Amino acid sequence: MFIRRSTYRALQQRTETYRQAELNIRRTLSTLVSASARAAAQFVAADDRTNATERRLDRALRACARYRFELADTARYLRALERRTRLLEQQLDDALGLNSPEVAAGFLWQERRQDKRDGVKA
């Protein structure tokens, strides 16, 4: 089958146009694919960072709860020690007679006490 030279050239030109269009489309597609891959990698990295941050936050919250519990336990222990200290101080005061009316009278009792040593008065 024979065709005219002008038709042949027109077909060649159309073929070249289609080839250029195909190359342009392939380049664009390649650019889109690589951009999609980069975006996916960024999303995965961001997701990994988010997961790591969530794990760190979870650990921090658990530690905070543990510290609060230990603080409350320590506060209870300190209150018990303070009660025990007050009780022991009261027992010591009773044993030494520091709760007597004479001690409550203060300075006057100090001047009249019988076990006072002789010495210089200030």
C-alpha positions as CSV (number, residue, x, y, z in Angstrom):
1,M,0.0,0.0,0.0
2,F,1.4,3.3,-1.0
3,I,0.8,6.7,0.7
4,R,1.6,10.1,-0.3
5,R,4.8,11.7,1.0
6,S,2.8,14.6,2.7
7,T,0.6,12.0,4.5
8,Y,3.7,10.1,5.5
9,R,5.3,13.3,6.9
10,A,2.1,14.2,8.7
11,L,2.0,10.8,10.3
12,Q,5.6,11.1,11.3
13,Q,5.0,14.4,12.8
14,R,1.9,13.2,14.7
15,T,4.0,10.2,15.9
16,E,6.7,12.5,17.2
17,T,4.1,14.6,18.9
18,Y,2.6,11.6,20.6
19,R,6.1,10.4,21.6
20,Q,6.9,13.8,23.2
21,A,3.6,13.8,24.9
22,E,4.3,10.3,26.3
23,L,7.8,11.4,27.5
24,N,6.3,14.4,29.2
25,I,3.6,12.3,30.8
26,R,6.2,9.8,32.0
27,R,8.3,12.6,33.5
28,T,5.3,14.1,35.2
29,L,4.3,10.7,36.5
30,S,7.8,10.0,37.7
31,T,7.8,13.3,39.5
32,L,4.4,12.6,41.1
33,V,5.5,9.1,42.2
34,S,8.7,10.4,43.8
35,A,6.8,13.2,45.5
36,S,4.3,10.7,46.7
37,A,7.1,8.5,48.0
38,R,8.7,11.4,49.8
39,A,5.4,12.5,51.3
40,A,4.7,8.9,52.4
41,A,8.2,8.7,54.0
42,Q,7.6,12.0,55.8
43,F,4.2,10.8,57.0
44,V,5.8,7.6,58.3
45,A,8.6,9.5,60.0
46,A,6.0,11.9,61.5
47,D,3.9,8.9,62.6
48,D,7.0,7.3,64.2
49,R,7.8,10.6,65.9
50,T,4.2,10.8,67.1
51,N,4.3,7.2,68.4
52,A,7.6,7.9,70.1
53,T,6.2,11.1,71.7
54,E,3.1,9.2,72.8
55,R,5.3,6.5,74.4
56,R,7.4,9.1,76.2
57,L,4.2,10.9,77.3
58,D,2.7,7.7,78.6
59,R,5.9,6.9,80.5
60,A,6.0,10.4,81.9
61,L,2.3,10.2,83.0
62,R,2.9,6.8,84.7
63,A,6.0,8.2,86.5
64,C,4.0,11.2,87.6
65,A,1.3,9.0,89.0
66,R,3.9,6.9,90.8
67,Y,5.6,10.0,92.2
68,R,2.3,11.4,93.4
69,F,1.5,8.1,95.1
70,E,5.0,8.1,96.7
71,L,4.6,11.7,97.8
72,A,1.2,11.0,99.4
73,D,2.7,8.0,101.1
74,T,5.7,10.1,102.3
75,A,3.4,12.8,103.5
76,R,1.3,10.2,105.5
77,Y,4.6,8.9,107.0
78,L,5.7,12.4,108.0
79,R,2.4,13.1,109.6
80,A,2.6,9.9,111.6
81,L,6.2,10.8,112.6
82,E,5.1,14.2,113.7
83,R,2.3,12.7,115.8
84,R,4.7,10.3,117.3
85,T,7.3,13.1,118.0
86,R,4.6,15.2,119.7
87,L,3.6,12.2,121.8
88,L,7.2,11.5,122.8
89,E,7.9,15.1,123.6
90,Q,4.8,15.2,125.8
91,Q,5.9,12.0,127.5
92,L,9.4,13.5,128.0
93,D,7.9,16.7,129.4
94,D,5.7,14.7,131.8
95,A,8.7,12.6,132.9
96,L,10.9,15.6,133.5
97,G,8.1,17.5,135.2
98,L,8.1,20.3,132.6
99,N,4.3,20.4,132.7
100,S,4.1,21.4,136.3
101,P,2.5,24.7,137.4
102,E,5.9,26.0,138.5
103,V,7.3,25.6,134.9
104,A,4.2,27.3,133.6
105,A,4.9,30.2,135.9
106,G,8.2,30.6,134.1
107,F,10.8,33.1,135.4
108,L,9.5,33.2,139.0
109,W,9.9,29.5,139.3
110,Q,13.5,29.8,138.0
111,E,14.3,32.3,140.8
112,R,12.8,30.1,143.5
113,R,13.9,26.7,142.5
114,Q,15.5,24.6,145.1
115,D,18.1,22.8,143.0
116,K,19.5,26.1,141.7
117,R,23.2,26.4,142.1
118,D,24.7,29.4,143.8
119,G,26.4,31.6,141.4
120,V,26.3,35.0,139.7
121,K,22.9,36.3,138.9
122,A,22.6,38.0,135.5
